[in-house]
Amino acid sequence: MSYPSRIIRRRPSAGGAALGGGLHPLLQRIYAARGIGAAAEVVHSLDALLPVTSLAGVTEAVELLRRHREGHVLIVGDFDADGATGSALLVRGLRALGFARVDYLVPDRFTLGYGLTPGIVALAAAREPTLIVTVDNGISSLEGVAAARALGIPVLITDHHLPGAMLPEAEVIVNPNLADSRFASRALCGVGVAFYVIAALARTLDAGDFRAASLLDLVALGTVADLVPLDRNNRILVAQGLKRIRAGRCVPGIRSLAAAAGRRLEQLEVSDLGFALAPRVNAAGRLTDMSVGIACLVSEDPAETLRLALELDALNRERREIEQRMQREARVLAERARVEAEGRDAPGVCLFDPDWHVGVVGLVAGRIKERLHRPVIAFACADESTLRGSARSVEGLHIRDVLEDIASRHPGLLGRFGGHAMAAGLSLERSRLEEFRHAFAAAVAARIDESLLAGTLESDGALEPGDLSLDTARVLRAGGPWGSGFPEPLFDGVFQIAEQRVVGDRHLKLRVRPCADGGAPHATAPLDAIAFGFVESAQDLEPLRPGARVELGYRLEVNEYDGIERAQLNCQHLTVAQGP
């Protein structure tokens, strides 16, 4: 089977009947399993947001920005969707608040690298800004901030990445992950931090008709794209932003991105933000530079945003083609790399091919991580002597802390590195790759519990045949937003295949009936099921003929086709069932 082997573990039953609030019984059970103690915790009112001034540094950031209202504020963002949405939010917010001149600059990941480097500062200085504001970067930019100070340009850092041992000497730093931060949501991402700054600033100025909440569509897109945990505060930000998008109260760029992706605005889900819109924005930063993505989100001209969205769509198709080739090559390398350590499975895997695209290695690392159930770093050439790597981790292993361990134990081995729990980036001398492989495997082994490498899939249990319905699927859809740290409900059970066919070359389309404990199928109408990317060869289909029984780990979702909604099982796990 082309799906990786998984172990299904059911979440402990946590009751849920006491949550109240008129919640559907199934939602009560699901929420309780995710640590929700009261119905009020899933009410996504803006009034429940953490106060904007409770984020350390926000008040000082407002004072600094006010002093430069008549000057030239230059935004320096990251080259991913979080950085793009954060940059667009700051540009839009500051312009709406009457700032005289607001511009943005994006580092070219291929020549300047990540963050506020001395190189990007030199480019910025040519524009003669009175203030540089970073978004989604800067906390590790010691040299860049020093370069800006030497030129007399103050820097305001807004970031969410984990700080290193030293902080840059910026005028003000706003970051919920500073060591002394008391902000109750360390999961805030770059665009979320930017939103808090603008929201606090708007309270101190004559904002006219402007409301910071009008920017929540950008916050929702960036938050989902960055895969930060959806704690209560982030769920509110995403839910409110998605509500505005569905109502058509979003920036023209988001409307155009949805059109380019073939999505109806009023029906957008969190999954559409993460798997349809965000990849198109990210494609610009991966293959060229993020200025196209930011321009799409800043422009007020629908014709221009549609043109830019179609350009992003074309870049995304190109990115997919590159990624598919790299994935095939990575699978071969990964099978070798996982058993290099004395014939045993290596706890962490490093992959490198000299022909890989540096902008796509993060996607490769993520896919292989899902396949092998262990942390993966994929490297590409930054230049003739330097590699640039992108790391992806498994739940329970903080990948930036692993890199910090390596840097401490092997001084000089790593170049620049940074990131957070689930993803990180680093640079490395090409000649020291093998040395790093061993150091990485040892650092992972020292920190990881081997149970985390088993590929466990957490399930919310079984659904009764009567609950396998469109009504239940709608209830689950409305119960979100679901995402990282607040996972979408997943169920498991045994089903009998009634029909089977392949769609789109690699996707397996099934019609299935749920089976009773004894193994016989229930006398119900067959359900639609889809297993995306399952089919790699004809051999994958042999055991899955009509009448075969399969164990599924699935999400119950609403599938619309030709204006008709049906319940569908979206399979995350599929294997031939054992036993009678």
Summary of the structure (lengths in Angstrom):
residues: 580
radius of gyration: 24.2
end to end distance: 20.6
largest distance: 76.4
contacts: 2064
relative contact order: 0.10
helix: 43%
strand: 21%
